[in-house]
């Protein structure tokens, strides 16, 4: 495998891990249901392969929900409106 492919696989594995965290922690779905969702609807890999990727990510100490953090939006308030806000 070339180095470019390894980077893509690492990104895919991180995405699988983040989706697994989303489904298990945020949506509170059962572990076996999440494996089925990831396998059949999102990544099209076998459940065994997805489970192996999740285990590898946990052993490597992957960060939790790294890519799914909400992005803050800039304020739409005018300068006059900002003066009225009590701090």
Secondary structure by P-SEA (a helix, b strand, c coil): ccaaaaaaaaaaaaaaaaaaaaacccccccaaaaaaaaccccccccaaaaaaaaaaaaaacccccccccbbbbcccccaaaaaaccc
